Amino acid sequence: MKKFLKITLIIIVFLIAVIILLPIAFKGKIIDIAKDEANKSLNAKIEFADINLSLITNFPNISAEIENLTITGIDTFATDTLADFSKLTATLDLMSVISGDEIKVKQISLINPNINIKILENGLANYDIVKEDTTLTAEIDTSSESSNFKIQLDKFEIKNGNIIYDDKESDVYASLENLNFNLSGDMTEDVTNLF
């Protein structure tokens, strides 16, 4: 009986060590993927203080938390901040992170987001930060590099958000303060719940 308890204790200690150490082992990989994906697809400056990973919060999934994320425009909007978040959390499928083939995102939470949408009189918009897709005018190359992110959302939420929409072209201004929004359900289905 003592031998059984000893083996059980060793297994439990090993599992706890794996749960604690696995996020540390993949932290660099996830940071590199996040920066690469942002640089590949956006015309903007993205900065953040840190990324924290945890297997404990949403086990068996891995949770990634980005602290003090800021998205700033370039060129005409170089002095404008499009968005800043005190925290952006995402829940990722652990097996997809380990395999690295497709990173599956299951849940996204935006904590204290400040979003400033601005459209100038000439029609230029600060949210137009996605790089132009050159594959639309050229023949599609099946060997081209594709994104490793596949979003299969079960939940999307905004906590205490502030959104400003300032459209000088249409002379429209709107502001939302302390917005709380919760979207849950299988986003691949026809019906999704809004709360």
TIROLO-417623 format. One record per atom (N, C-alpha, C): x negated, y negated, z. Coordinates in steps of 0.1 Angstrom, whole numbers, plus 2048, in hexadecimal, padded with zeros to 3 digits. Each point is the difference from the previous one (the first is absolute). Layout:
BEGIN
XYZ
...
# end
This chain:
BEGIN
7F880C800
8087F4800
7F77F3800
7F5800808
7F77F5800
7FA7FD7F2
7FD80B7F9
7FA7FF7F3
80A7F97F6
80D804801
80A7FA7F8
8027F1803
8007FD80C
8017F1804
7F47F97FB
7F4806801
7F47F97FC
8007FD7F1
80580A7F8
8007FF7F1
80B7F57FD
80B801807
80B7F67FD
7FB7F2803
7F97FE80B
7FA7F3804
7F67FB7F5
7F88097FB
7F67FC7F6
8077FC7F3
80B8077FC
8077FD7F4
8077F2802
8067FE80C
8067F3802
7F67F47FF
7F5802807
7F57F67FF
7FB7FE7F2
7FF80A7F8
7FC7FF7F2
80A7F87F8
80D803802
80A7F97F9
8017F2803
7FE7FC80D
8007F2804
7F47F97FA
7F5807800
7F47FA7FA
8027FD7F1
80680A7F9
8037FE7F2
8097F47FE
80B7FF808
80A7F57FE
7F97F3803
7F67FF809
7FA7F3803
7F57FD7F5
7F880A7FC
7F57FE7F7
8037FF7F1
80B8077FC
8048007F2
8027F27FA
8087F8807
8027F27FB
7F27F87FE
7F7802809
7F37FA800
7F98047F3
80180D7FE
7F88067F4
8057FA7F3
80D7FE7FF
8067FB7F3
8027F17FF
7FC7F880B
8027F2800
7F97F97F5
7F38037FD
7F97FA7F5
8068037F3
80480C7FE
8078047F3
80C7F87FD
8097FE80B
80C7F97FE
7FD7F17FE
7F77FA807
7FC7F27FE
7FB7FE7F1
7F88097FC
7FA7FF7F2
80B8017F6
80A80A801
80B8017F7
8097F4800
8037FB80C
8087F4801
7FA7F47F8
7F37FD803
7F97F57F9
7FF8027F1
7FD80D7FC
7FF8037F2
80D7FE7F8
80B805806
80D7FE7FA
8047F27FF
7FD7F880B
8047F27FF
7F87F87F6
7F38037FF
7F77F97F6
8048057F2
80480C7FE
8038057F3
80D7F97FA
80A7FD809
80D7FD7FC
8047F1803
7F87F9808
8057F3804
7F67F47FC
8057F57FD
7F87F37FE
8037F880C
7FA80480B
8027F980D
7F4804809
7FE7F880B
7F780380A
80780780C
7FC80C803
80680780B
7F680280B
8047FC80C
7F780180C
80880680B
7F9808809
80680580C
7F580280A
80580080D
7F680180B
7FB80E802
80A80A800
7FC80E802
80B8097FC
7FC80D7FE
80A80A7FD
7FE80A80C
80B804806
80080A80B
80880C7FB
7FB80C802
80680C7FC
80480880C
80B807800
80480980B
80880C7FB
7FD80B806
80880C7FD
80B80380B
7FE7F980B
80980280B
80D7F97FE
8017F57FB
80C7F87FF
80B8077F8
7FD8067F4
80A8067F8
7FB80E7FB
7FB80880A
7FB80D7FD
80B8087F9
7FD8087F5
7F38037FA
7FC7F67F5
8067F57FF
7FC7F67F6
7F67F7807
7F97F87F7
7F57F7805
8067F27FF
7FE7F880A
8047F2800
7F57F77FE
8017F67F7
7F67F67FD
8067F3803
7F97F8808
8047F3804
7F67F57FC
8047F77F8
7F77F57FB
8037F4808
7F67FA807
8027F5809
7FC7F37F8
8087F5802
7FE7F37FB
7FD8007F1
8098067F8
7FF8017F2
8047F27F9
7F87FB7F8
8037F37F9
7FE8027F1
80A7FB7F8
7FF8007F1
8007F27FC
7F57FC7FA
7FE7F27FB
7FF8007F1
8067F67F9
7FF7FF7F2
7F27FC7FB
7FF8007F3
7F37FB7FA
8047F67F5
7F67F97FB
8017F67F6
80A7F5805
80C7FE7F9
8097F5804
80580180E
80180D805
80580280E
7F680480A
7F37FC7FD
7F5803809
8017FB80E
8087F6802
8017FA80E
80D805806
8088087F9
80D804806
7FF80F805
80680280B
80280E805
80D8057FC
80080B7F8
80C8067FC
80780780B
7F8808808
80580880B
7F680280B
80480180C
7F880480B
80880880A
7FA80B805
807809809
7F780180C
80680080C
7F880380C
7FD80F800
8098087FB
7FE80F7FE
8088057F4
7FA8097F9
8068077F6
7FD80F803
80A808803
7FE80E803
8068097F5
7F980A7FD
80580A7F6
7FE80E806
8098097FD
7FF80E804
7FD8087F3
7F5807800
7FB8077F5
80180F802
8038087F6
80080E801
7F2805802
7FD80780B
7F2804803
7FA8097F6
8078097FA
7FA80A7F6
7FD7F87F4
8077F67FC
7FD7F87F4
7F37F8802
7FE7FB80D
7F47F9803
7F48097FF
80180C806
7F580A800
7FD8047F2
80A8037F7
7FD8057F3
7FB7F47F7
8057F4802
7FB7F57F9
8067FF7F2
8088097FB
8068007F3
80A7F57FE
80A800809
80A7F6800
8037FC80F
7FE7F3804
8037FC80D
80F7FD801
807807808
80F7FE801
8037F880C
8077F47FD
8047F780B
80E803803
80380380D
80E803804
8077F5807
7F97F7807
8077F5808
7F77F4800
8067F47FE
7F97F3800
8077F780A
7F97FA809
8057F6809
7F87F37FF
8077F57FE
7FA7F2800
8037F980D
7F67FD808
8027FA80D
7FC7F17FF
8097F8803
7FE7F1800
7FB7FB7F2
8068047F5
7FC7FB7F4
8047F17FD
7F77F97FA
8037F27FB
7FD8017F1
80B7FE7F9
7FF8017F1
8047F37FA
7F77FA7F8
8037F37FA
8008017F1
80C8017FA
8018017F1
8017F27FB
7F77FD7F6
8007F37FA
8008017F1
8097F87F9
8007FF7F2
7FE7F17FC
7F67FD7F8
7FD7F27FC
80A7FC7F5
8007F37FD
8097FA7F6
7FD8067F2
7F48047FE
7FC8067F3
80380F7FF
80680680A
80480E800
7F680A806
7F47FB803
7F6808807
80580480E
7FF80D803
80480580D
7F4806808
8007FD80D
7F5806808
80180F802
80C8067FE
80280E802
7FC8087F4
7FD7FA7F5
7FC8077F4
7F1803801
7FD80A809
7F2803802
7FC80E7FB
8098077F9
7FD80D7FB
7F97FE7F3
7F48077FE
7F87FF7F4
8088057F4
7FE7F97F5
8078047F4
7FD80E7FC
80A8087FC
7FE80E7FC
7FC8007F1
7F48037FC
7FC8007F3
80480D7F8
80580A807
80580C7F9
80D7FE7F9
8077F5802
80C7FD7F9
7FE7FD7F1
7F57F97FE
7FD7FC7F2
7F780A7F9
7F9808807
7F780A7FB
80680E800
7FB8097F9
80480E800
7FE80680E
809807806
7FE80580D
7F680B800
7F67FE809
7F580A801
80380980C
80280D7FE
80480980B
7F4803809
7F47FD7FC
7F4802808
7FD7F4809
8087F57FE
7FD7F4808
80280380F
7FA7F8808
80180280F
80E7FC804
806808808
80D7FD806
7FF7FE80F
80B7FA805
8007FC80E
80180D809
7FA80080C
80180B809
80C7FE80A
8077F57FF
80B7FE809
80D8057FA
808807808
80D8047FC
8097FD80C
8097F77FE
8097FC80B
80D808800
80180880B
80D807803
8057FB80D
8067F4800
8047F980C
80D807806
7FF80280D
80C803808
8057F4808
7F77F6802
8047F5808
7F77F47FC
8077F47FF
7F97F37FE
8067F6809
7F87F9808
8057F7809
7F87F3801
8077F5803
7FA7F3803
8047FC80E
7F77FC808
8037FC80E
7FB7F1801
80A7F7804
7FD7F2803
7F97F97F4
8068017F4
7FA7FB7F4
8057F27FD
7F77F87FA
8037F27FC
7FD8007F1
80A7FC7F8
7FF7FF7F1
8047F27FB
7F77FA7F8
8037F37FA
7FF8027F1
80B7FB7F9
8018017F2
8017F17FB
7F57FB7F9
7FF7F37FC
7FF7FF7F1
80B7FE7F9
8008017F1
8017F27FB
7F57F97FC
8007F37FB
8067FF7F2
7FE80B7F8
8058007F2
810800800
806807809
80F800801
8057F780B
7F87F9807
8037F780B
80980880B
7FA80C804
80780880A
7F680280C
8057FF80C
7F880280C
80980880A
7FA80B805
807809809
7F680480B
80580280C
7F880580B
80780A809
7FA80B803
80580A809
7F780180C
8057FF80C
7F880180C
80480B809
7F7807806
80280B809
80880B7FA
7FD8047F3
80780A7F9
7FC80E805
80A808803
7FE80E804
8088087F6
7F98097F9
8058087F5
7FC80E801
80980A7FE
7FD80E801
8068077F4
7F88077F8
8058087F5
7FC80E802
809809801
7FC80E803
80880A7F7
7FA80B7FF
80680B7F7
7F68057F6
8048097F8
7F78057F6
8017F77F4
7F57F97FD
8007F57F6
8008077F2
7FE80D7FF
8018067F3
80E8047FC
8097FF80A
80E8047FE
8087F47FA
80D8027FD
8087F57FA
8057F780B
80280480C
8057F880B
7F67FF80B
7FE7F3805
7F77FD80B
8077F780A
7FE80280D
8077F880A
7F87F3803
8087F6801
7FB7F3804
8057FC80E
7F77FC809
8037FC80E
7FC7F2802
# end
